[in-house]
Each structure stands twice: as structure tokens, then as C-alpha cells.
Amino acid sequence: MGKDILIIGATFTGIGAGYAAKERTLIVEPRQQVGYEFINSFNPGTGYGTMQLSPVADGIKTEMKSRGILVDDGRVHVPALAPMMFNRIQTDNIPVLLQAFVAESRPVAGGFETDIYTAAGYETIKSKFVLDTRPGKKVISKRINAMLCSAGGEFSASCGGVEYMGGALAGEVIMKLPVEINDDFSVARRKLHAFWEQRSDNLKPWTIAAVADCFEFAALKDVSTLCPGHFQISSCAFANPLEAFDAGYRFISGGAL
């Protein structure tokens, strides 16, 4: 199999890059989800009202509003983004290969060869360029998030270092707990549950509805050249999914590759 541009990660940046040149690209993703750096980390993002968006990203924003996923004050019901993005990818024929694990990517004459592992076995993809949208070595901090819910009552909580964000739905709050960069997921979950067991009285009416299944990362927001023709843009570095989408879209449509 050959493609002009191989995109590693079905992140919002990866999907944006795919939209910019879908005839030239292939997105490979080890997970079964897309946009997981925001959706599955329960990170709704901020700054929706201050962006200058491409027409494609603006169309996604309009659909988010029409479906009640994004409300006027900037709050987001982030789980509903997943089916919306899956539907868009299918409708718009964006080439995404899920459950495709990258084993190795190496420079060769004329570009790169990338070995991937899928349910069908090993396969080598040839491309002129590689764009990696994973966090990589750019991570500067991370958090484990949880979705809180309550049968009623106003939310009121304060604790140093822990952030709370209201979702678009009533009784929906996301709790963001900072953890160490070297913490694995089991350690981070133990820290979250330990914090919750000792929570203050004003949090007692609230329960944890779900714990995110991946970390929310903060990363450096830049374009790195890992080697000639191999670039990295960490999707998690951006303030929200639409900004991340446009980073990939503008990188490709601007003629960088």
C-alpha cells in the first residue's frame, strides 16, 4: 500500500490533515476511537468564541451547535462528539484505518516505509511524508479526568490544583486531577479515587459517572521536524478540538507537504 502522506493518529489534528488532502493521505490509529485526545480524555476544551476557523472547521462547529454539543457560553457535552465525528468521517470519505499499530517508520529512498500491525497481520505502507499527531516527547504535564453527575443542586467545589468544568448538560461536571508525567494509568486512577474518597462535604451529593480512559496531556504547540519529511504536531497541545483540527488542516492545505 502506498500513500503520499501517512498520518499517525486519528486525532483532531490528524483528521484535519486528512480533510485537507484526503486523496493523498491515510490516517492510521491503534485505538478504536477518533479524536480521543479530547473526547476520551473528557477534555471539552476552551476558547471556542475566539478562533478564526477554516470553512471546514467552522462547519464542524456549526454542527456541534445544531446538535446541542456546543452551547453559546462555550460549554461542551464532549461524549457526543464521538458519533458526530465518526459520521462525518464516513460521509466525507476520510481515509482512516483503526486498530492499526505502528511498529516502525524508517526513511528510505523517496520517502518512508512504515510497518503497521492490524488484525490482518503486518503490512508496510510507503509514503513520501509522515505526519505524527501523537503527544510524543512534547508532553509538559498531564491530568486524569472524571465525569461527575448529580441528581440536582448547584455545583460548588474548590481545591488547590483540581479544576472543574461544567458540561453542556445539566448536572454534568468534569473534574481534572493533575498527575505526574511518569504516572501510568493505574497509578493515576488510584490517585483520583484517593482524592475522591477524601472529598469535601460540598462534593458529597456528586458521584463519579465515568473515568476517562486516556490522559489529558498538555504539550508544546509547534511543528517539529523529526527528520526530513517526518513531522510532528501534537494534537493535544491545542485549546480545543476545532483549533487542533485546523492545525492539521492548515499545515497540509498551506502547502507544507
Backbone torsions as a table, in degrees:
resi	resn	phi	psi	omega
1	MET	NA	139.4	179.1
2	GLY	-134.5	143.7	176.1
3	LYS	-144.1	153.9	178.5
4	ASP	-67.2	-44.1	-177.5
5	ILE	-129.3	122.6	173.3
6	LEU	-98.6	125.2	-180.0
7	ILE	-107.9	122.8	179.5
8	ILE	-97.0	115.4	179.3
9	GLY	107.1	116.5	174.5
10	ALA	-85.7	50.8	175.3
11	THR	-80.1	176.8	176.3
12	PHE	-65.8	-35.5	175.2
13	THR	-65.8	-41.8	177.8
14	GLY	-63.5	-41.7	178.9
15	ILE	-66.1	-41.0	177.3
16	GLY	-60.1	-42.1	177.4
17	ALA	-63.7	-38.2	177.9
18	GLY	-64.1	-37.3	177.6
19	TYR	-65.6	-33.4	-175.8
20	ALA	-68.4	-27.6	-177.1
21	ALA	-156.8	65.0	-172.6
22	LYS	-66.6	-23.7	177.8
23	GLU	-73.1	-20.6	-175.3
24	ARG	-103.3	-8.5	-167.8
25	THR	-117.0	159.1	167.2
26	LEU	-140.1	128.6	177.5
27	ILE	-100.8	127.0	176.8
28	VAL	-115.3	137.8	-172.9
29	GLU	-144.5	126.1	-179.8
30	PRO	-72.4	-25.7	-179.4
31	ARG	-81.0	174.3	172.6
32	GLN	-93.6	-1.0	-176.0
33	GLN	-112.4	162.2	171.3
34	VAL	-118.2	154.2	178.7
35	GLY	60.8	26.6	-172.8
36	TYR	-64.9	-24.7	-176.8
37	GLU	-65.1	-19.9	172.0
38	PHE	-110.4	-47.2	-173.2
39	ILE	-69.1	-55.4	-174.2
40	ASN	-79.8	-14.0	174.0
41	SER	-90.3	-0.5	-176.1
42	PHE	57.0	46.6	177.6
43	ASN	-114.2	97.2	-176.5
44	PRO	-71.3	-19.5	179.9
45	GLY	83.8	170.2	-178.8
46	THR	-137.6	171.0	172.5
47	GLY	78.5	26.1	-177.5
48	TYR	-66.6	-24.5	-176.0
49	GLY	-91.1	0.0	-172.8
50	THR	-114.9	7.3	-171.6
51	MET	-96.3	146.7	166.6
52	GLN	-99.5	107.7	-170.1
53	LEU	-102.6	152.6	169.0
54	SER	-66.9	160.7	178.9
55	PRO	-57.8	-35.8	-179.5
56	VAL	-67.2	-48.6	179.1
57	ALA	-63.6	-37.0	177.9
58	ASP	-64.3	-34.0	175.6
59	GLY	-65.2	-37.9	176.2
60	ILE	-65.2	-42.3	178.0
61	LYS	-61.0	-42.6	179.1
62	THR	-62.3	-41.3	178.3
63	GLU	-66.9	-39.7	176.7
64	MET	-56.9	-42.4	180.0
65	LYS	-68.8	-41.6	-177.3
66	SER	-66.0	-28.3	179.7
67	ARG	-91.8	-0.3	-179.6
68	GLY	76.7	14.5	178.3
69	ILE	-77.0	-37.3	176.9
70	LEU	-118.1	123.6	179.6
71	VAL	-103.9	169.9	-168.1
72	ASP	-60.4	-30.9	-178.6
73	ASP	-86.6	8.7	175.0
74	GLY	92.5	0.1	177.5
75	ARG	-77.9	148.4	-172.8
76	VAL	-130.6	138.7	167.6
77	HIS	-94.3	88.4	-166.6
78	VAL	-65.5	-32.5	179.5
79	PRO	-59.8	-30.4	-177.5
80	ALA	-73.1	-10.5	176.2
81	LEU	-66.2	-30.8	-175.1
82	ALA	-61.6	-57.5	179.9
83	PRO	-62.3	-32.9	178.5
84	MET	-63.3	-45.5	-178.3
85	MET	-70.7	-37.5	175.3
86	PHE	-59.8	-42.6	179.4
87	ASN	-63.8	-42.3	179.1
88	ARG	-63.6	-44.1	-178.8
89	ILE	-61.5	-42.1	179.0
90	GLN	-68.7	-46.4	-177.4
91	THR	-63.6	-39.4	-175.5
92	ASP	-92.5	4.0	175.7
93	ASN	57.2	47.3	175.7
94	ILE	-82.2	125.0	-174.3
95	PRO	-75.1	101.3	-179.5
96	VAL	-124.7	129.2	176.0
97	LEU	-113.0	107.0	-179.0
98	LEU	-86.0	163.7	-178.6
99	GLN	52.6	43.8	178.5
100	ALA	-120.0	107.0	-175.3
101	PHE	-91.1	127.9	178.7
102	VAL	-82.4	119.8	178.7
103	ALA	-90.5	-43.3	-177.9
104	GLU	-162.2	142.2	172.7
105	SER	-127.2	125.4	-174.1
106	ARG	-134.4	142.7	176.9
107	PRO	-72.7	138.8	176.0
108	VAL	-136.9	174.6	178.1
109	ALA	-59.2	124.9	178.7
110	GLY	86.2	3.5	178.8
111	GLY	150.0	-125.1	-173.2
112	PHE	-141.5	151.9	167.5
113	GLU	-118.6	127.6	-178.8
114	THR	-121.8	121.5	177.5
115	ASP	-87.8	127.3	176.8
116	ILE	-124.5	155.6	178.6
117	TYR	-119.6	123.4	177.7
118	THR	-125.9	-176.3	177.5
119	ALA	-61.3	-23.7	179.7
120	ALA	-85.0	-7.5	-179.4
121	GLY	115.7	-161.1	-179.4
122	TYR	-82.9	146.3	178.5
123	GLU	-147.5	145.6	177.6
124	THR	-110.1	125.0	179.5
125	ILE	-106.2	127.9	177.1
126	LYS	-98.6	136.5	179.2
127	SER	-149.4	157.4	175.0
128	LYS	-78.2	-33.8	-176.3
129	PHE	-135.2	158.0	172.8
130	VAL	-129.2	131.7	174.0
131	LEU	-120.2	114.4	-179.3
132	ASP	-99.3	121.9	-177.0
133	THR	-109.6	12.3	178.4
134	ARG	-78.9	168.3	-179.6
135	PRO	-61.8	-39.0	-179.8
136	GLY	59.3	-141.0	-178.3
137	LYS	-92.9	11.3	-177.5
138	LYS	-87.9	-1.3	-173.9
139	VAL	-66.3	131.8	177.2
140	ILE	-114.4	-17.5	174.8
141	SER	-166.6	166.6	176.5
142	LYS	-153.3	159.7	-179.7
143	ARG	-138.0	153.8	169.8
144	ILE	-109.6	130.8	-172.4
145	ASN	-113.6	155.0	177.6
146	ALA	-139.6	146.5	176.7
147	MET	-92.0	122.5	177.9
148	LEU	-102.8	152.6	176.2
149	CYS	-145.5	158.9	-179.7
150	SER	-147.8	148.7	178.3
151	ALA	-71.4	-17.9	-179.4
152	GLY	171.9	171.8	178.9
153	GLY	95.6	153.7	179.9
154	GLU	-76.3	146.4	177.1
155	PHE	-84.9	135.0	177.8
156	SER	-149.6	114.1	179.4
157	ALA	-157.5	147.1	174.2
158	SER	-149.4	134.1	178.0
159	CYS	-160.0	129.6	-176.8
160	GLY	-54.7	126.8	175.7
161	GLY	89.2	-18.1	-179.0
162	VAL	-100.4	130.2	-178.9
163	GLU	-107.6	143.9	176.7
164	TYR	-124.5	134.4	178.7
165	MET	-128.1	131.6	176.4
166	GLY	-76.3	138.2	174.7
167	GLY	-86.1	178.9	-178.1
168	ALA	-72.8	-22.6	-178.4
169	LEU	-93.5	153.2	177.1
170	ALA	-64.7	140.3	178.0
171	GLY	71.5	24.3	-177.4
172	GLU	-121.2	119.7	179.7
173	VAL	-136.7	138.9	175.8
174	ILE	-105.2	127.0	176.6
175	MET	-101.3	131.6	-177.2
176	LYS	-118.8	113.7	-176.3
177	LEU	-108.5	118.1	177.3
178	PRO	-65.8	141.3	175.0
179	VAL	-132.8	170.6	179.7
180	GLU	-74.4	148.8	-179.1
181	ILE	-58.4	-34.3	-177.4
182	ASN	-85.6	-3.9	179.4
183	ASP	-67.3	130.6	172.1
184	ASP	-83.8	-179.2	-171.1
185	PHE	-69.6	-34.8	179.9
186	SER	-66.7	-40.2	177.4
187	VAL	-65.2	-44.5	-179.2
188	ALA	-62.6	-41.2	178.8
189	ARG	-64.3	-38.8	177.8
190	ARG	-63.1	-39.5	178.4
191	LYS	-65.0	-40.6	179.3
192	LEU	-64.2	-46.1	-178.8
193	HIS	-68.6	-33.5	176.3
194	ALA	-64.9	-41.9	176.9
195	PHE	-61.8	-42.9	-176.0
196	TRP	-68.0	-35.5	178.7
197	GLU	-64.2	-27.7	-177.7
198	GLN	-105.5	18.9	-175.9
199	ARG	-63.6	158.4	-177.7
200	SER	-72.9	165.1	-175.6
201	ASP	-60.6	-33.8	-177.4
202	ASN	-71.2	-9.2	174.8
203	LEU	-98.3	-5.4	-176.0
204	LYS	-59.7	-35.9	179.2
205	PRO	-70.0	-10.4	-175.6
206	TRP	-97.8	151.5	177.7
207	THR	-127.6	158.3	173.5
208	ILE	-83.7	114.6	179.1
209	ALA	-81.5	-36.3	-179.0
210	ALA	-162.7	148.5	174.3
211	VAL	-106.9	135.6	179.7
212	ALA	-57.6	146.7	-179.0
213	ASP	-100.0	8.9	167.8
214	CYS	-150.0	161.9	-176.8
215	PHE	-75.5	152.0	164.1
216	GLU	-90.6	115.3	-179.1
217	PHE	-99.4	147.0	163.2
218	ALA	-108.3	134.3	-175.0
219	ALA	-141.5	167.1	177.2
220	LEU	-67.6	135.3	-177.4
221	LYS	-98.4	87.6	177.7
222	ASP	-156.7	173.2	174.5
223	VAL	-104.2	119.8	178.9
224	SER	-105.0	141.6	172.4
225	THR	-102.4	105.6	-177.3
226	LEU	-73.6	-34.9	170.2
227	CYS	-163.5	166.4	-177.7
228	PRO	-53.4	121.2	-180.0
229	GLY	90.0	-6.3	-179.0
230	HIS	-118.9	112.6	-173.1
231	PHE	-118.5	158.3	176.2
232	GLN	-134.9	129.3	170.3
233	ILE	-130.4	113.6	-177.4
234	SER	-79.2	114.2	-176.9
235	SER	-62.4	-32.7	-177.4
236	CYS	-70.2	-7.9	-178.1
237	ALA	-75.6	-12.8	-171.0
238	PHE	-95.5	160.9	-170.3
239	ALA	-70.6	-27.1	-178.0
240	ASN	-158.7	168.9	-177.0
241	PRO	-59.3	-36.2	-178.0
242	LEU	-70.0	-39.1	176.2
243	GLU	-64.8	-40.7	177.6
244	ALA	-64.0	-43.2	177.2
245	PHE	-56.3	-48.7	-177.5
246	ASP	-66.1	-29.1	177.7
247	ALA	-60.7	-43.9	177.3
248	GLY	-71.4	-41.7	-178.0
249	TYR	-62.5	-46.4	-177.1
250	ARG	-72.1	-31.6	179.1
251	PHE	-62.0	-43.7	-179.4
252	ILE	-79.3	-47.8	-176.2
253	SER	-68.6	-22.3	178.1
254	GLY	-77.2	-1.9	175.5
255	GLY	90.0	15.4	179.5
256	ALA	-65.0	-31.7	179.4
257	LEU	-125.0	NA	NA
